[in-house]
Amino acid sequence: MQIDAKLAAFINKTAELEALFKKALASEITKEILQLDEKRDSAINVIYYFLLSYTYHYDADKKQKAQLLLENMALYGSGIARLNYQAETATLNNMLRDWELKTDLADAITAFNLSSWVNELKNANSLFNEKYISRTQEYGDANPETIKTKREETNTTYYALRDRIDALHLLAEAPPSPYDTVINQLNALTDQYNILLVNRQNVSTDETDGTLPISAT
């Protein structure tokens, strides 16, 4: 299809990018990060479902206190445990600050004897942040060519491949274009990928770039 050179360049860059990701995942700190993330996710989920159960309690005071805390949690969005690493850390810090400084919320935590779970959540979140920063520093020291830079290079080769296919498609003299099938298939794949990115709440804008489809369809 006269795209061998562009395709080879794209494949090489994606291989280099994948190697950097694998190196990051191989870090011992990464294993600790995953464990701490699971720990804080479990804590916030336990607290949420505990409070949710009390919204059905016959005691009006307990019901009101549970609703008060859940309303505060709702201010920070649904599915806190599904947020990306940095967003979850910041969200939990802000929410925990509310629970400590706002008298009505602090009283509700005490009334439900939730202090131990709140401490579990706070400690796990704090340790997670420390490990995350340590891994970032470790990774940056070990890799002068960062993932962000490599992703930009990979994007450049992708756009070059995309533009070559698009140009050859537009120059095709006899319809149907021999590139129709591959363009349709690539567009279907990129549409699925971009939908996945929209649905994922664990990706920050400075960590992930969406893939742009082939323009000619």
N, C-alpha and C positions, 0 to 999 in steps of 0.2 A: 504493500500500500504506500510505498515511498515515504515511510515514516520511521524507518529503522534507527537512524542516528538520533532523532529526537526521543524515540521510545527508550533507546539504550541509556541516554543521559538521564532520563526520568527514573528509570529502574535503578541506576547506580546511586542517585541521590536518595531515593527512598530507602535503599539498603543501608546507606550511611546513617540516615536518620533513625532507622530501626535499631542499628547498633548502639547509638547513643541512648535510646530509650532502654534497651536491655542492660546497658551499663548502669544506668540510674536505678533500675529495678533490682540489680544484683547487690546494691548497697545493703549492708547489715542494718543501717538506720531505716531503710525502707521497710524492712520487716517489722521494726518497732513501731513505725508510723502506722502501718496497717493494723497492728494490734491495738494501738491506742485509739485509732479512729473507730474501730469496732467497739471498743470499750465505752467511748463517749456516746456513740450511737445507741448502744444498749441502754445507757443511763437515761438519755433524753426520752427514749421510747417507753421505758418503764414509768417515768414520771408522767408522761402524756397519758398513757392508758390508765394509770392509777387515777389521775384526776378525771378522766373521761368517765370512769365507772362511778365516781362520786357525784356526777351531774344527775344521776338517777336516784340519789339517796333520799330517803324519806325525811331526813333532818334538813330543814331549810337552811340552817346556818352552814352546814357542811357543803350543801349543794351550791350555796352562794359563793363560798370560798373557792371551791373547785372551778366554778365558772369564771371567777375573777382571775385566777392563774392561767386558765386556758385562753381567756381573752388577751392576756398579756403575751402569751406565746403566739397567738394568731397575728399579733402586730408584726412579728418577724417572719411571717409566711408559713405555709404548710410544708411538711416534709423537710424539716431542718436537717435530719440525718442524711438526706439525699443531696444536700448542697455540695458544691465543690469544696476542697479542703480549706482554702483560705476564707471563703465565704462562711462556711460553717463555724470556723474558729471565731471570726468577728461577731457573728450572730449570737453565738453562745455567750461570749464575753459581755455583750450588751444586755442580753436577757438576764444573765446572772447578776449583773450590776443592778438591774431593776429589782430583782428579788432581795438584794441586800439593802438597798437604799430606800425603797418605797415601803413605808411602814405597813400598809395593808397587805402587800404581797409577802413581806417577811413574816407577818403574823400568820398568814395562811400556811406558809411553809412549816412553821412551828406547830400549828394546830394539827397538821397531818403527819407530823413526825417524819418529814421528808428531808431533814437536814443531812442525814447520812448519804442519801442519794444525790442531793445537791452538791455535797462535798466530793463525792465520787465523780460527778460530772465536771466540776470545776478543776479538780486535780488532773483528770484525764485530758481535758482540753488544754490546760496549761502545759502539761508534759508534751502533748502532741505538737503544740506550737514551737516549743524548744527544739524538739527533734526535727521538725520541718525546716526550721531555720538552719540547724546544724547540717542537714543534708544539702540544703541549697548552697551553703558555704563550701562543703566538701565537694559537691559536684562542680561548682564554679572553679574551685582551685584545680581540680583534676582535669577539667575540660575547658581550655581556653576557647574552643569552638563550641558555643552553647547550642542547645536544642533550638532555641529561637532563631539563631543565625542559620543553622542547617535547614530549618523549616522554610525560611525565606528562599534559600537556594533551591530547595525542592520545589517550592511554588513556581519559581522562575522556569524550571525545566518543564513543569506541568503546563504552564501557560504557553510555552514554546510548542509543545506537542499539540495542545488544543488548537492553537492558531494555525499550525501546519495542516491538521486535518480539516479545519474549517476552510482554509484557502483552497486546498485540493478539491473539496466538495463544491465550492462555488465555481471552480474552473472546469468542472466536469462538463463536457460538451453534449454528451448523449444521455438523456434521462432514461431510466432512473440512475442517480449517482451511485457509484459503487461504495460510497461512504455512508449511505443512508442507514444501513443496519448498525454499523459500529457507532455512529452518532446517537442513534436512538437508544442503544444499549448503555452507552456511557452516560447519557442524560438520565436514564432510569436509575443508574447506580448513584450518581451524584445527588439526585433528588432524594433517594432513600437516606443517603448519608447526612444531608442537610436537615432532614426531618429528625434524624437521630440526635443531631446537635441541638436542635430546638428543644427536644424533649429531655435531654440531659440537663440536670441542674448542677452537675459536678464538673462544669467546664467554665473557666473564666475567659473573658475576651482576650486577655493578653497571653493565654496559653494555647488557644486553638483558633485556627483560621478556617472558615468554611471553604469548600471546594466549589469553584464556579463551573457551570456546565458548558458543554460545547454550544456555541451560539447558533449555529445553523441547524435547523430541524425541519 
